[in-house]
Amino acid sequence: MAMTAGTTTTFPMSNHTRERVTVAKLTLENFYSNLILQHEERETRQKKLEVAMEEEGLADEEVRLVQKKDTGHIYAMKILRKADMLEKEQVAHIRAERDILVEADGAWVVKMFYSFQDKRNLYLIMEFLPGGDMMTLLMKKDTLTEEETQFYISETVLAIDAIHQLGFIHRDIKPDNLLLDAKGHVKLSDFGLCTGLKKAHRTEFYRNLTHNPP
């Protein structure tokens, strides 16, 4: 067929091709609609989580990323306001958490390096875990694979068993308190509700000390 410059030749689209285009269009529309819906659901869950944390008194602490000047090491600094701790009778829980972090120096527990205080706050210098927490991971991925689920459940069981071997019961196992290190391994955190088999590690023991701020 002879063609002149500046002209194009179009061919009619077959019914089969039209059907394939329509199916592809619907598939893409459904895919992006589901992405938007999942994003909205994650935002809703995040807002509910923030409300629940505030209601349970868990939003009164602040965590900052800090660096030690002489070594350059990175840590997570947990800041707890003493006034809030006293008002909500959290002193016993904080004492318990501080003690177990010192005693449970193992691979399955977030390590605490230092603790100090001033007139307003108590500061816990913790191991920095760049993997974040399990709740954030679940919100990002929405659904874990079977292999991932088996891995995280197995490590969580091992972490809980390690705490039990030390004579402690965590009592607050949830995705927020399962942190991940740089290699994706699980570590337990937030021992504010823990109790133990020894008298000095039981909740009642710490309640008797609440008249003295940490």
Sine and cosine of phi, psi and omega as CSV:
sin_phi,cos_phi,sin_psi,cos_psi,sin_omega,cos_omega
0.00,0.00,0.75,-0.66,0.01,-1.00
-0.99,0.15,0.64,-0.77,-0.02,-1.00
-0.76,-0.65,0.60,-0.80,0.05,-1.00
-0.99,-0.13,0.41,-0.91,-0.02,-1.00
-0.88,0.48,0.65,-0.76,0.07,-1.00
1.00,0.07,0.10,1.00,0.01,-1.00
-0.89,-0.46,0.45,-0.89,0.05,-1.00
-0.81,-0.59,0.43,-0.90,0.01,-1.00
-0.93,-0.37,0.79,-0.61,0.02,-1.00
-0.95,-0.32,0.53,-0.85,0.00,-1.00
-0.89,-0.45,0.62,-0.79,0.00,-1.00
-0.90,0.43,0.61,-0.80,-0.01,-1.00
-0.99,0.10,0.74,-0.67,-0.01,-1.00
-0.96,0.29,0.32,-0.95,0.03,-1.00
-0.88,0.47,-0.61,0.79,0.01,-1.00
-0.89,0.46,-0.68,0.73,0.01,-1.00
-0.91,0.41,-0.65,0.76,0.03,-1.00
-0.87,0.50,-0.67,0.74,0.00,-1.00
-0.90,0.44,-0.65,0.76,0.01,-1.00
-0.91,0.41,-0.64,0.77,0.03,-1.00
-0.90,0.44,-0.68,0.73,0.00,-1.00
-0.89,0.45,-0.70,0.72,0.02,-1.00
-0.89,0.46,-0.69,0.73,0.00,-1.00
-0.89,0.45,-0.65,0.76,0.01,-1.00
-0.90,0.44,-0.72,0.70,0.01,-1.00
-0.90,0.44,-0.62,0.78,0.02,-1.00
-0.89,0.46,-0.71,0.71,0.02,-1.00
-0.90,0.43,-0.67,0.74,0.01,-1.00
-0.89,0.47,-0.68,0.73,0.02,-1.00
-0.91,0.42,-0.63,0.78,-0.01,-1.00
-0.88,0.48,-0.76,0.65,-0.04,-1.00
-0.96,0.29,-0.50,0.87,0.09,-1.00
-0.90,0.43,-0.65,0.76,0.04,-1.00
-0.91,0.41,-0.61,0.79,0.05,-1.00
-0.88,0.47,-0.70,0.72,0.01,-1.00
-0.90,0.44,-0.69,0.73,0.00,-1.00
-0.89,0.46,-0.69,0.73,0.02,-1.00
-0.89,0.45,-0.64,0.77,0.03,-1.00
-0.89,0.45,-0.69,0.72,0.01,-1.00
-0.90,0.43,-0.64,0.77,0.02,-1.00
-0.91,0.42,-0.64,0.77,0.03,-1.00
-0.90,0.43,-0.65,0.76,0.04,-1.00
-0.89,0.45,-0.63,0.77,0.03,-1.00
-0.90,0.44,-0.69,0.72,0.03,-1.00
-0.89,0.45,-0.62,0.79,0.01,-1.00
-0.90,0.44,-0.68,0.74,0.02,-1.00
-0.90,0.43,-0.66,0.75,0.04,-1.00
-0.89,0.46,-0.63,0.77,0.02,-1.00
-0.90,0.44,-0.69,0.73,0.00,-1.00
-0.89,0.45,-0.64,0.77,0.03,-1.00
-0.90,0.43,-0.69,0.72,0.00,-1.00
-0.89,0.45,-0.64,0.77,0.03,-1.00
-0.89,0.45,-0.65,0.76,0.01,-1.00
-0.92,0.40,-0.66,0.75,-0.01,-1.00
-0.92,0.40,-0.54,0.84,-0.03,-1.00
-1.00,0.02,0.02,1.00,0.01,-1.00
0.97,0.23,0.37,0.93,-0.04,-1.00
-1.00,-0.08,-0.08,1.00,-0.04,-1.00
-0.99,-0.10,0.13,0.99,-0.04,-1.00
-1.00,0.01,0.08,1.00,0.04,-1.00
-0.93,-0.36,0.42,-0.91,-0.04,-1.00
-0.78,-0.63,0.64,-0.76,0.02,-1.00
-0.85,-0.52,0.80,-0.60,0.01,-1.00
-0.84,-0.54,0.49,-0.87,0.10,-1.00
-1.00,0.01,0.84,-0.54,-0.06,-1.00
-0.78,-0.62,0.29,-0.96,-0.01,-1.00
-0.76,-0.64,0.74,-0.67,0.04,-1.00
-0.98,0.21,0.80,-0.60,-0.16,-0.99
-0.90,0.44,-0.69,0.72,-0.12,-0.99
-0.97,0.24,-0.43,0.90,-0.03,-1.00
-0.93,-0.37,-0.39,0.92,-0.06,-1.00
0.99,0.17,0.05,1.00,-0.01,-1.00
-0.92,0.39,0.59,-0.81,0.00,-1.00
-0.99,-0.13,0.71,-0.71,0.02,-1.00
-0.72,-0.69,0.28,-0.96,0.16,-0.99
-0.97,-0.23,0.86,-0.52,-0.01,-1.00
-0.98,-0.22,0.90,-0.43,0.02,-1.00
-1.00,-0.04,0.85,-0.53,-0.04,-1.00
-0.94,-0.35,0.83,-0.55,0.00,-1.00
-0.87,-0.50,0.80,-0.60,-0.02,-1.00
-0.98,0.19,0.82,-0.57,-0.06,-1.00
-0.89,0.45,-0.63,0.77,-0.02,-1.00
-0.87,0.50,-0.67,0.75,0.02,-1.00
-0.93,0.37,-0.63,0.78,0.01,-1.00
-0.89,0.46,-0.68,0.74,0.00,-1.00
-0.94,0.34,-0.67,0.74,-0.03,-1.00
-0.89,0.46,-0.63,0.78,-0.06,-1.00
-0.98,-0.18,0.22,0.98,0.06,-1.00
0.81,0.59,0.74,0.67,-0.01,-1.00
-0.98,-0.20,0.06,1.00,-0.08,-1.00
-0.87,0.50,-0.71,0.71,-0.01,-1.00
-0.87,0.50,-0.65,0.76,0.00,-1.00
-0.90,0.43,-0.66,0.75,-0.01,-1.00
-0.92,0.39,-0.64,0.77,0.05,-1.00
-0.88,0.48,-0.68,0.73,0.01,-1.00
-0.89,0.46,-0.68,0.73,-0.01,-1.00
-0.89,0.45,-0.71,0.70,-0.01,-1.00
-0.87,0.49,-0.67,0.74,-0.04,-1.00
-0.92,0.38,-0.67,0.74,-0.03,-1.00
-0.94,0.34,-0.55,0.84,0.03,-1.00
-0.91,0.40,-0.53,0.85,0.05,-1.00
-0.96,0.29,-0.67,0.74,-0.09,-1.00
-0.98,0.20,-0.62,0.78,-0.09,-1.00
-1.00,0.03,0.95,0.31,-0.02,-1.00
-1.00,-0.03,0.98,0.18,-0.06,-1.00
-0.65,-0.76,-0.03,-1.00,-0.07,-1.00
-0.96,0.27,-0.27,0.96,-0.12,-0.99
-0.97,-0.24,0.07,1.00,-0.05,-1.00
-0.80,-0.60,0.66,-0.75,0.07,-1.00
-0.87,0.50,0.79,-0.61,-0.08,-1.00
-0.99,0.13,0.68,-0.73,0.13,-0.99
-0.96,-0.27,0.79,-0.61,-0.05,-1.00
-0.99,-0.10,-0.65,0.76,-0.04,-1.00
-0.60,-0.80,0.36,-0.93,0.20,-0.98
-0.57,-0.82,0.65,-0.76,0.04,-1.00
-0.43,-0.90,0.09,-1.00,-0.08,-1.00
-0.50,-0.87,0.33,-0.94,0.20,-0.98
-0.76,-0.65,-0.25,-0.97,-0.08,-1.00
-0.92,0.40,-0.47,0.89,-0.11,-0.99
-0.97,-0.24,-0.58,0.81,-0.19,-0.98
-0.76,-0.65,0.36,-0.93,0.20,-0.98
-0.94,-0.35,0.70,-0.71,-0.07,-1.00
-0.87,-0.49,0.79,-0.62,0.08,-1.00
-0.90,-0.44,0.88,-0.48,0.00,-1.00
-1.00,-0.07,0.94,-0.34,-0.16,-0.99
-0.94,-0.35,0.29,-0.96,0.15,-0.99
-0.88,0.48,0.72,-0.69,0.05,-1.00
-1.00,0.04,0.83,-0.56,0.00,-1.00
-0.92,-0.40,0.97,-0.25,-0.10,-0.99
-0.93,0.37,-0.21,0.98,-0.03,-1.00
-0.97,0.23,-0.15,0.99,-0.01,-1.00
0.97,0.22,-0.39,-0.92,-0.01,-1.00
-0.90,-0.43,0.22,-0.98,-0.06,-1.00
-0.91,0.41,-0.56,0.83,0.02,-1.00
-0.88,0.48,-0.71,0.70,0.02,-1.00
-0.89,0.46,-0.65,0.76,0.03,-1.00
-0.88,0.47,-0.69,0.72,0.00,-1.00
-0.91,0.41,-0.60,0.80,0.01,-1.00
-0.94,0.34,-0.55,0.83,0.01,-1.00
-0.96,0.26,-0.71,0.71,-0.09,-1.00
-1.00,0.00,-0.38,0.93,0.01,-1.00
0.93,0.36,-0.77,0.64,0.00,-1.00
-0.70,-0.71,0.77,-0.64,0.05,-1.00
-1.00,-0.01,0.47,-0.88,0.09,-1.00
-0.95,0.30,0.23,-0.97,0.01,-1.00
-0.88,0.48,-0.65,0.76,0.00,-1.00
-0.91,0.41,-0.67,0.74,0.03,-1.00
-0.90,0.44,-0.67,0.75,0.01,-1.00
-0.88,0.48,-0.72,0.70,0.03,-1.00
-0.87,0.49,-0.67,0.74,-0.03,-1.00
-0.89,0.45,-0.78,0.63,-0.07,-1.00
-0.93,0.36,-0.60,0.80,0.04,-1.00
-0.91,0.41,-0.68,0.74,0.00,-1.00
-0.88,0.47,-0.71,0.71,-0.02,-1.00
-0.93,0.37,-0.58,0.82,0.04,-1.00
-0.90,0.44,-0.67,0.74,0.03,-1.00
-0.88,0.47,-0.68,0.73,0.02,-1.00
-0.90,0.43,-0.63,0.78,0.01,-1.00
-0.91,0.41,-0.69,0.72,0.02,-1.00
-0.90,0.43,-0.66,0.75,0.02,-1.00
-0.89,0.45,-0.62,0.79,0.02,-1.00
-0.89,0.46,-0.63,0.78,0.04,-1.00
-0.92,0.40,-0.67,0.74,0.02,-1.00
-0.89,0.45,-0.61,0.79,0.02,-1.00
-0.89,0.45,-0.46,0.89,0.04,-1.00
-0.99,0.11,-0.11,0.99,0.02,-1.00
1.00,-0.02,0.36,0.93,0.00,-1.00
-0.88,-0.47,0.46,-0.89,0.12,-0.99
-0.85,-0.52,0.83,-0.55,-0.11,-0.99
-0.93,0.37,-0.79,0.62,0.06,-1.00
0.94,0.33,0.16,0.99,0.03,-1.00
-0.51,-0.86,0.72,0.70,0.00,-1.00
-0.97,0.26,0.86,-0.50,0.05,-1.00
-0.33,-0.94,0.27,-0.96,-0.08,-1.00
-0.81,0.58,-0.56,0.83,-0.01,-1.00
-0.88,0.47,-0.48,0.88,-0.09,-1.00
-0.99,-0.16,0.17,0.98,0.10,-0.99
-0.95,-0.30,0.97,-0.25,-0.02,-1.00
-0.99,-0.11,0.37,-0.93,-0.05,-1.00
-0.86,-0.52,0.73,-0.68,0.03,-1.00
-0.99,0.12,-0.13,-0.99,-0.08,-1.00
-0.89,0.45,-0.42,0.91,0.00,-1.00
-0.99,-0.14,0.07,1.00,0.05,-1.00
1.00,0.03,0.18,0.98,0.01,-1.00
-1.00,0.09,0.50,-0.86,-0.11,-0.99
-0.99,0.11,0.64,-0.77,0.16,-0.99
-0.68,-0.73,0.66,-0.75,0.01,-1.00
-0.99,0.16,0.57,-0.82,0.06,-1.00
-0.63,-0.78,0.07,-1.00,0.06,-1.00
0.85,0.53,0.99,0.14,-0.02,-1.00
-0.98,-0.20,0.43,0.90,-0.05,-1.00
-0.89,0.46,-0.41,0.91,-0.01,-1.00
-0.96,-0.28,0.16,0.99,-0.08,-1.00
-0.95,0.33,0.36,-0.93,0.12,-0.99
-0.65,-0.76,0.17,-0.99,-0.07,-1.00
-0.60,-0.80,0.10,-0.99,-0.04,-1.00
-0.99,0.12,-0.42,0.91,0.02,-1.00
-0.99,0.12,0.51,-0.86,-0.02,-1.00
-0.84,0.55,-0.67,0.75,-0.05,-1.00
-0.95,0.33,-0.12,0.99,-0.02,-1.00
-0.91,-0.42,0.13,0.99,-0.02,-1.00
-1.00,0.01,0.46,-0.89,-0.04,-1.00
-0.85,0.52,-0.64,0.77,-0.03,-1.00
-0.87,0.49,-0.57,0.82,0.00,-1.00
-0.89,0.46,-0.66,0.75,-0.03,-1.00
-0.96,0.27,-0.52,0.85,0.02,-1.00
-0.89,0.46,-0.52,0.85,0.02,-1.00
-0.95,0.32,-0.19,0.98,-0.03,-1.00
-0.97,-0.24,0.07,1.00,-0.13,-0.99
-0.93,0.37,-0.22,0.98,0.03,-1.00
-0.96,0.27,-0.22,0.98,0.06,-1.00
-0.92,-0.39,0.91,-0.41,0.03,-1.00
-0.88,0.48,0.49,-0.87,0.01,-1.00
-0.93,0.38,0.00,0.00,0.00,0.00
